[in-house]
């Protein structure tokens, strides 16, 4: 029998999206907010979806979606701010990489994602994904690990967000064997680069939402990393 808590988690996840399919007016409001306040909406998307990913990761690891000291609320706030960083990173790399490709002789690279052939679009999207995951993803993932550890060290309370983060000590005690060999070395080329290639093939208004959905996958990946750790 499907466990009740897993059914509730699934219903919650589906329930977040169903209203936008049922109400045209609600979806139009979403499109307006996404267009005018994309960075703020990115905060909400990651705060909700990526945190659900972490809860799912805990479920896989320990059999529960929450436990004392885990700190879902402070994690949600951190994910929200990471979502803002990701929103701007998407804008920077989606425009900067095609401009770089044009400087190297790939003419009209900036227009290809919008109206190019499928093969050309995949090529540009792949290039954007590679550069973003090389230059941005390792920093973001390491920052996420630092903040997660800081929250755990402070028993998962909201007050942890207002305490000084001892970055040097946290970096020194970080399990680099796992963080490098699993989280960075394996997931970036094997999962994130292909996943974000698909992301950049989507219309721009859907990219951050899809990236936030991928945060659920990240929660599963981190749960395996914690098991190794």
C-alpha positions in Angstrom: 0.0 0.0 0.0 1.2 3.5 -0.9 2.3 5.2 2.4 0.0 8.0 3.4 2.8 10.5 3.9 4.1 9.8 0.4 0.7 10.2 -1.1 0.3 13.6 0.7 3.7 14.7 -0.7 2.6 13.7 -4.2 -0.7 15.4 -3.8 1.0 18.6 -2.6 3.4 18.6 -5.5 0.6 18.1 -8.0 -1.6 20.6 -6.2 0.9 23.3 -6.8 0.5 23.1 -10.5 -3.1 22.1 -11.1 -4.7 25.5 -10.4 -2.6 27.1 -13.3 -4.1 24.5 -15.7 -7.6 25.0 -14.4 -7.6 28.8 -14.4 -6.6 30.9 -17.4 -6.7 34.1 -15.4 -4.4 32.6 -12.7 -2.0 31.5 -15.4 -2.0 34.9 -17.0 -1.2 36.5 -13.7 1.7 34.1 -13.3 3.0 35.0 -16.8 2.8 38.7 -15.9 4.6 38.2 -12.6 7.2 36.0 -14.2 7.8 38.7 -16.8 7.8 41.7 -14.5 9.3 40.2 -11.3 11.1 37.1 -12.5 13.8 37.3 -9.8 11.1 37.5 -7.0 9.2 34.6 -8.5 12.4 32.6 -8.8 12.8 33.1 -5.0 9.4 31.5 -4.5 9.9 28.7 -7.0 13.2 27.5 -5.4 12.0 28.1 -1.9 9.1 25.7 -2.4 10.3 23.2 -5.0 14.0 22.8 -4.1 13.1 22.5 -0.4 10.6 19.8 -1.3 13.5 18.1 -3.0 15.5 18.2 0.2 12.5 16.8 2.1 12.3 14.0 -0.4 16.0 13.4 0.0 15.5 13.1 3.7 12.6 10.7 3.1 14.9 8.5 1.0 17.7 8.7 3.5 15.9 8.3 6.8 12.3 7.5 6.0 10.8 10.8 7.1 10.2 14.2 5.4 11.2 16.2 8.4 13.0 15.7 11.7 14.0 17.9 14.5 17.1 19.9 13.6 16.7 19.5 9.9 15.5 23.0 9.4 13.1 23.1 6.5 12.2 26.7 6.9 15.7 28.1 7.0 16.6 25.8 4.1 13.7 27.3 2.2 14.9 30.8 2.8 18.4 29.9 1.6 17.0 28.1 -1.5 15.0 31.3 -2.2 18.1 33.4 -2.3 20.0 30.8 -4.3 17.0 30.9 -6.7 17.6 34.6 -7.3 21.3 33.8 -8.0 20.2 31.1 -10.4 17.8 33.4 -12.1 20.5 36.0 -12.9 23.0 33.3 -13.8 20.5 32.0 -16.4 20.2 35.5 -17.9 24.0 36.0 -17.9 25.0 32.7 -19.5 22.0 32.5 -21.9 23.1 35.9 -23.4 26.8 35.8 -22.8 27.7 32.4 -24.2 25.9 33.0 -27.6 27.7 36.4 -27.8 31.0 34.5 -27.2 30.1 32.0 -29.8 29.5 34.8 -32.3 32.9 36.2 -31.5 34.4 32.8 -32.4 32.6 32.8 -35.8 29.3 31.1 -35.0 27.1 33.7 -36.7 23.6 34.5 -35.4 24.2 32.3 -32.3 22.1 34.8 -30.2 19.1 34.1 -32.5 19.4 30.4 -32.8 17.6 29.4 -29.5 14.6 31.4 -30.7 14.3 30.3 -34.3 17.2 28.1 -35.3 17.1 24.5 -36.5 16.9 21.8 -33.8 20.5 20.7 -34.2 21.8 24.3 -34.0 19.6 25.0 -31.0 20.9 21.9 -29.2 24.5 23.0 -29.9 24.0 26.5 -28.4 22.0 25.2 -25.5 24.7 22.6 -24.8 27.4 25.3 -24.9 25.4 27.5 -22.4 24.9 24.6 -20.1 28.6 23.6 -20.2 29.8 27.1 -19.3 27.2 27.6 -16.6 27.9 24.3 -15.0 31.7 24.8 -15.1 31.8 28.4 -13.8 28.7 28.8 -11.7 27.4 25.4 -10.5 30.4 24.3 -8.4 30.3 27.6 -6.5 26.5 27.4 -6.0 26.6 23.8 -4.9 29.5 24.5 -2.4 27.7 27.5 -1.1 24.6 25.3 -0.7 26.5 22.7 1.2 28.0 25.4 3.5 24.6 26.8 4.4 23.1 23.4 4.9 25.8 22.4 7.3 25.5 25.7 9.1 21.8 25.2 9.6 22.4 21.7 10.9 25.1 22.9 13.3 22.5 25.4 14.7 19.8 22.7 15.2 17.7 23.9 12.2 16.3 27.0 13.9 15.4 30.1 11.9 17.9 32.0 14.1 20.7 30.2 12.2 20.1 32.6 9.3 21.2 35.5 11.6 24.3 33.8 13.0 27.7 34.3 11.5 28.6 31.5 9.1 32.1 30.2 9.9 32.9 29.6 6.3 36.6 28.7 6.8 35.8 26.1 9.5 32.9 24.6 7.4 35.1 24.4 4.3 37.9 22.7 6.3 35.5 20.1 7.7 33.6 19.5 4.4 34.0 16.0 3.1 35.7 17.0 -0.2 36.0 13.3 -1.2 32.2 13.1 -1.5 31.6 16.7 -2.6 34.2 16.5 -5.4 34.0 12.9 -6.6 30.2 12.6 -6.4 28.4 16.0 -6.2 30.7 17.9 -8.6 32.7 15.4 -10.7 29.9 13.0 -11.5 26.6 14.9 -11.3 27.7 17.9 -13.3 28.8 16.1 -16.5 26.4 13.1 -16.2 23.2 14.9 -15.1 23.3 18.7 -14.8 24.9 19.5 -18.2 22.4 17.3 -20.1 19.5 18.5 -17.9 20.3 22.2 -18.4 20.8 21.7 -22.1 17.2 20.7 -22.1 16.4 23.6 -19.9 17.8 26.1 -22.4 15.9 24.6 -25.2 12.7 25.7 -23.4 11.2 29.2 -23.9 12.9 31.6 -21.5 9.8 32.0 -19.3 9.8 28.3 -18.4 13.5 27.8 -17.7 13.7 28.9 -14.1 10.6 26.9 -13.2 12.1 23.8 -14.9 15.3 24.4 -13.0 13.4 24.6 -9.7 11.7 21.3 -10.5 15.2 19.9 -11.1 15.8 20.9 -7.5 13.7 18.0 -6.5 16.1 15.8 -8.3 19.0 17.6 -6.5 17.4 16.6 -3.2 17.5 12.9 -4.2 21.2 13.3 -5.3 22.2 15.0 -2.1 20.5 12.2 -0.1 22.8 9.7 -1.7 25.7 11.9 -1.1 24.8 12.1 2.6 24.6 8.3 2.7 28.1 8.0 1.3 29.2 10.8 3.7 
